[in-house]
Amino acid sequence: MATSPSSSAQAARERVAEQLKEMRLDAGLSGLELSARCGWHAAKTSRIEHGKAAPNAADIHDWCRACGHDDQAADLVAASRQVDQMYVEWRRQQHGGLRRLQESALPLYERTRVFRVYSSTQVPGLLQTAGYTRALLNAIAEFRGIPNDVEAAVESRRRRADLLRRGDHRFVALLDEGVLRRPVGGREVMAEQIAHLQEAMALPSVALGIIPFSVNWTSMWSMATFHIFDDTTVSLETLSAQITITAPGEIAQYERAFINLGRMALYGSSARALLADAAKGAT
């Protein structure tokens, strides 16, 4: 079972906390003794060790110094900062508009050779038409009350989609059939989007599978949309935040889920038939 987005950052924070606790124990210090050496209340030490409070860089340096392990401070600070980057609220990423967020993702896409995405909610960004992207981003901008720079963001996402036609990138997408039946932006926009998916299937870099309504969900279940970048990063999007997962064990779970979901999907002519049927409903 894939780890829930809300637990991933907490699990990583607890790993850092466990390292700090082990360092204290190896140094033969009680919680009270370490707190005294660091110059803070014992309750703070307890909160850090139980993953209830995130230590800042100064806290980690003080902790390591108190335990006689200054040499480990830099690595622990880096690990702690990675935890902070795992769970990033959309309001922090999007406060200045949507264009910058689209552009900030481009380096990750450019260095990724194999993209895998399972989507139960919407057409993946690399396969979206401008009209579909515009409808989604307008809704996001209005809902979150952020500056509307949607046209610039649409153009930025279009440039990212150019990766499908250049370089040695490979894109594998699994979509729930409901994604095709949901008229994002209205019927005209959706009809154009489905036609675009039909065209994209002909690209040598694209493999598209559709999980039909009729499939028997016995070995897997519908879950939140997730992206796998090579075998190094998993990204998930919730209503409030973006989750970035880099722990190999967690990535392996998502890779296994993707394989199982892929076994339930239709490809080739069967997928085209589903697209054609969805197109009739969109016109």
Backbone torsions as a table, in degrees:
resi	resn	phi	psi	omega
1	MET	NA	132.1	-178.6
2	ALA	-69.5	141.6	179.3
3	THR	-66.1	137.6	-179.3
4	SER	-68.6	147.8	-178.7
5	PRO	-56.2	-39.5	-175.6
6	SER	-67.9	-22.1	-176.5
7	SER	-93.1	-18.1	-173.0
8	SER	-64.1	-48.0	179.8
9	ALA	-65.9	-39.2	179.3
10	GLN	-64.6	-40.0	179.1
11	ALA	-62.5	-40.2	178.6
12	ALA	-66.9	-39.3	178.1
13	ARG	-63.7	-37.8	179.7
14	GLU	-67.7	-30.2	177.1
15	ARG	-66.7	-41.0	176.1
16	VAL	-64.0	-43.0	179.6
17	ALA	-60.7	-40.0	-179.5
18	GLU	-65.6	-37.7	177.4
19	GLN	-63.3	-41.2	179.0
20	LEU	-65.7	-40.6	178.9
21	LYS	-63.4	-44.0	179.3
22	GLU	-62.8	-36.9	177.6
23	MET	-62.6	-42.9	179.1
24	ARG	-62.9	-44.6	-179.2
25	LEU	-65.0	-41.3	178.5
26	ASP	-62.9	-29.8	179.2
27	ALA	-81.3	-4.9	179.0
28	GLY	73.4	27.1	-178.4
29	LEU	-104.4	141.8	170.4
30	SER	-81.4	168.7	177.3
31	GLY	-61.4	-38.2	178.9
32	LEU	-65.5	-40.9	-179.1
33	GLU	-66.5	-44.0	179.3
34	LEU	-63.8	-41.8	-180.0
35	SER	-60.3	-40.8	179.7
36	ALA	-64.9	-42.0	179.9
37	ARG	-66.1	-33.4	-179.1
38	CYS	-84.8	-16.6	177.9
39	GLY	80.3	30.9	175.9
40	TRP	-133.3	172.8	-177.5
41	HIS	-71.2	147.1	-179.5
42	ALA	-60.5	-27.4	179.7
43	ALA	-62.9	-31.9	179.3
44	LYS	-66.5	-42.8	177.6
45	THR	-59.4	-43.3	-180.0
46	SER	-63.1	-43.6	-179.1
47	ARG	-63.8	-40.1	179.7
48	ILE	-65.8	-46.1	-176.7
49	GLU	-67.6	-25.0	178.9
50	HIS	-96.0	7.8	177.1
51	GLY	71.3	18.0	-178.8
52	LYS	-92.4	-14.7	177.7
53	ALA	-137.0	135.0	-179.5
54	ALA	-90.5	122.2	178.9
55	PRO	-72.5	143.0	173.7
56	ASN	-87.4	179.6	-175.4
57	ALA	-60.9	-40.7	-179.5
58	ALA	-64.6	-39.8	178.6
59	ASP	-60.3	-44.5	-177.9
60	ILE	-65.4	-41.8	178.3
61	HIS	-63.0	-41.9	178.4
62	ASP	-63.5	-42.2	-178.8
63	TRP	-61.8	-48.5	-178.8
64	CYS	-64.4	-39.4	179.1
65	ARG	-64.7	-40.7	179.8
66	ALA	-63.7	-29.9	-178.6
67	CYS	-93.9	-1.3	-179.0
68	GLY	75.9	28.8	-178.5
69	HIS	-131.0	54.1	177.7
70	ASP	-56.9	-28.6	-175.9
71	ASP	-68.0	-17.3	-178.6
72	GLN	-95.1	-5.7	-174.0
73	ALA	-62.7	-44.5	-175.3
74	ALA	-60.8	-43.9	-179.8
75	ASP	-65.4	-40.2	-179.7
76	LEU	-69.7	-36.2	175.5
77	VAL	-62.6	-43.6	178.7
78	ALA	-62.5	-41.8	179.3
79	ALA	-64.7	-39.3	179.9
80	SER	-67.0	-39.1	178.5
81	ARG	-66.3	-34.7	177.7
82	GLN	-63.0	-37.1	176.5
83	VAL	-60.3	-43.8	-179.9
84	ASP	-61.5	-32.8	-178.3
85	GLN	-80.4	-17.4	-178.4
86	MET	-65.5	-42.3	-174.4
87	TYR	-116.6	102.4	-175.5
88	VAL	-119.6	117.4	-179.0
89	GLU	-65.8	141.9	-179.7
90	TRP	-59.9	-34.7	-178.5
91	ARG	-62.2	-28.5	176.5
92	ARG	-76.4	-37.3	-177.6
93	GLN	-78.5	-30.1	-169.1
94	GLN	-111.3	6.9	-173.6
95	HIS	-60.8	-27.0	-180.0
96	GLY	-97.3	6.2	-177.5
97	GLY	118.7	-178.0	-173.1
98	LEU	-99.5	-21.8	-176.9
99	ARG	-61.2	-46.2	-176.8
100	ARG	-62.3	-37.8	179.0
101	LEU	-64.4	-42.0	178.5
102	GLN	-62.6	-42.2	-178.2
103	GLU	-70.2	-33.8	-177.4
104	SER	-67.1	-22.7	-179.0
105	ALA	-83.1	-14.9	-173.4
106	LEU	-58.8	-44.2	179.8
107	PRO	-57.5	-39.4	178.4
108	LEU	-62.8	-43.3	179.7
109	TYR	-67.0	-37.8	-177.6
110	GLU	-67.2	-34.8	-178.1
111	ARG	-89.1	-8.3	179.0
112	THR	-82.6	133.1	178.6
113	ARG	-96.6	-34.8	179.4
114	VAL	-125.7	114.1	174.6
115	PHE	-97.9	134.5	171.9
116	ARG	-128.8	132.1	179.5
117	VAL	-139.6	134.6	168.2
118	TYR	-111.2	127.6	-179.1
119	SER	-129.0	124.2	174.7
120	SER	-104.3	0.9	-169.8
121	THR	-120.8	-40.4	-174.3
122	GLN	-158.0	166.2	175.8
123	VAL	-65.9	131.0	179.5
124	PRO	-57.9	148.4	-173.8
125	GLY	-53.7	-41.7	-177.9
126	LEU	-66.0	-17.3	-178.2
127	LEU	-109.4	9.2	-177.7
128	GLN	-84.5	147.4	169.1
129	THR	-81.2	166.8	178.4
130	ALA	-62.7	-39.9	-179.0
131	GLY	-64.2	-41.4	179.4
132	TYR	-65.9	-46.7	177.8
133	THR	-60.1	-43.7	-178.8
134	ARG	-59.9	-43.8	-179.6
135	ALA	-63.1	-43.8	179.6
136	LEU	-63.9	-48.4	-175.1
137	LEU	-69.7	-33.3	175.0
138	ASN	-62.6	-40.7	178.6
139	ALA	-65.2	-40.8	179.4
140	ILE	-64.4	-46.1	-178.6
141	ALA	-61.1	-41.6	-179.4
142	GLU	-69.4	-44.0	-177.6
143	PHE	-62.9	-41.8	-175.0
144	ARG	-90.7	-6.6	177.8
145	GLY	64.1	43.1	-178.3
146	ILE	-110.9	163.6	178.7
147	PRO	-54.9	136.2	-176.9
148	ASN	-92.2	94.2	173.7
149	ASP	-114.2	40.9	-171.5
150	VAL	-59.4	-41.6	-177.2
151	GLU	-61.4	-40.6	177.1
152	ALA	-67.0	-37.4	179.0
153	ALA	-68.0	-37.9	177.4
154	VAL	-60.9	-44.3	179.7
155	GLU	-64.9	-38.7	178.4
156	SER	-64.0	-41.6	178.5
157	ARG	-68.1	-34.2	177.9
158	ARG	-63.3	-40.2	178.7
159	ARG	-64.7	-36.7	177.7
160	ARG	-64.0	-38.4	-179.1
161	ALA	-65.6	-18.7	177.8
162	ASP	-61.7	-19.0	179.2
163	LEU	-60.8	-24.6	179.7
164	LEU	-66.8	-20.4	-174.2
165	ARG	-112.7	6.8	178.1
166	ARG	-145.7	156.6	179.6
167	GLY	75.1	-165.3	-177.0
168	ASP	-112.0	37.6	178.8
169	HIS	-79.5	149.9	178.0
170	ARG	-130.1	131.0	-175.3
171	PHE	-124.1	119.1	-179.9
172	VAL	-117.0	118.3	-176.4
173	ALA	-121.6	135.2	172.9
174	LEU	-117.3	122.7	-178.7
175	LEU	-119.4	136.6	167.6
176	ASP	-68.5	144.9	-178.8
177	GLU	-57.6	-30.6	-179.9
178	GLY	-58.4	-27.5	177.5
179	VAL	-60.5	-36.1	-178.5
180	LEU	-77.2	-23.1	-175.5
181	ARG	-92.7	-9.9	-176.9
182	ARG	-90.8	112.0	-172.9
183	PRO	-78.4	72.7	176.9
184	VAL	-64.1	124.1	179.9
185	GLY	80.4	-0.4	-179.2
186	GLY	102.4	170.4	-173.5
187	ARG	-64.8	-39.2	-178.6
188	GLU	-65.4	-45.1	177.8
189	VAL	-62.2	-41.4	-177.5
190	MET	-69.0	-37.6	177.7
191	ALA	-62.5	-41.4	177.4
192	GLU	-64.6	-38.8	-179.3
193	GLN	-65.5	-42.5	179.7
194	ILE	-65.8	-39.9	176.7
195	ALA	-61.0	-37.1	179.3
196	HIS	-66.3	-39.8	177.0
197	LEU	-63.3	-39.2	177.9
198	GLN	-62.0	-39.7	178.0
199	GLU	-69.8	-40.3	-177.4
200	ALA	-63.6	-30.2	-179.6
201	MET	-62.1	-22.2	-179.7
202	ALA	-81.7	-12.5	-179.9
203	LEU	-72.1	136.1	179.5
204	PRO	-64.3	-20.1	-177.7
205	SER	-87.8	-6.3	-172.5
206	VAL	-114.7	133.2	169.4
207	ALA	-124.6	121.4	-176.3
208	LEU	-119.8	125.1	175.5
209	GLY	-119.2	142.7	-180.0
210	ILE	-122.0	126.1	178.8
211	ILE	-90.1	110.3	-172.2
212	PRO	-75.7	158.7	175.6
213	PHE	-56.7	-31.8	-172.9
214	SER	-78.1	-7.2	-175.7
215	VAL	-65.8	148.7	177.9
216	ASN	-90.7	108.5	-176.8
217	TRP	-82.6	85.8	-180.0
218	THR	-111.5	-37.4	-177.2
219	SER	-95.9	-14.4	179.6
220	MET	-143.9	179.1	178.8
221	TRP	-143.7	155.7	178.0
222	SER	-66.4	138.2	-176.7
223	MET	-141.8	179.2	-179.9
224	ALA	-63.4	148.2	177.2
225	THR	-58.0	137.9	175.8
226	PHE	-143.2	150.0	178.5
227	HIS	-116.6	138.8	174.4
228	ILE	-117.5	121.7	180.0
229	PHE	-102.8	109.7	-171.7
230	ASP	50.1	-131.4	175.2
231	ASP	-123.4	30.3	-173.3
232	THR	-114.7	-24.9	-172.7
233	THR	-146.4	139.5	170.1
234	VAL	-119.9	136.6	179.0
235	SER	-124.3	133.8	176.8
236	LEU	-128.2	151.3	179.4
237	GLU	-123.4	122.1	173.2
238	THR	-105.2	178.4	179.7
239	LEU	-61.3	-34.7	-172.8
240	SER	-104.4	-17.5	-172.3
241	ALA	-156.3	164.2	171.1
242	GLN	-104.5	133.3	-178.9
243	ILE	-110.1	129.0	176.6
244	THR	-115.6	124.3	-177.4
245	ILE	-115.7	128.5	179.3
246	THR	-126.4	-5.5	179.5
247	ALA	-67.6	123.6	-176.2
248	PRO	-53.7	-39.9	-179.3
249	GLY	-63.5	-38.8	178.8
250	GLU	-72.7	-40.1	177.7
251	ILE	-59.4	-40.4	179.8
252	ALA	-60.1	-34.9	178.1
253	GLN	-65.2	-42.2	179.3
254	TYR	-68.9	-35.9	176.7
255	GLU	-63.6	-40.7	177.8
256	ARG	-65.2	-42.4	177.9
257	ALA	-61.2	-39.9	-179.3
258	PHE	-63.9	-41.2	178.1
259	ILE	-61.7	-46.1	-179.4
260	ASN	-64.3	-41.3	177.3
261	LEU	-64.9	-38.0	179.5
262	GLY	-62.6	-31.9	178.6
263	ARG	-68.3	-19.2	-178.4
264	MET	-92.6	-8.1	-172.8
265	ALA	-88.8	158.7	173.1
266	LEU	-101.9	145.1	-177.9
267	TYR	-131.2	172.9	173.0
268	GLY	56.7	-132.9	-175.6
269	SER	-62.6	-32.9	179.2
270	SER	-67.4	-40.1	177.2
271	ALA	-67.9	-38.7	178.5
272	ARG	-62.7	-36.9	179.1
273	ALA	-64.2	-39.7	176.7
274	LEU	-65.2	-41.1	177.6
275	LEU	-62.6	-42.6	-179.9
276	ALA	-62.7	-40.7	178.9
277	ASP	-66.8	-40.7	177.6
278	ALA	-64.8	-35.2	179.1
279	ALA	-62.5	-36.9	178.6
280	LYS	-63.1	-38.8	179.7
281	GLY	-72.4	-20.8	-178.3
282	ALA	-89.1	-8.4	-177.6
283	THR	-105.2	NA	NA
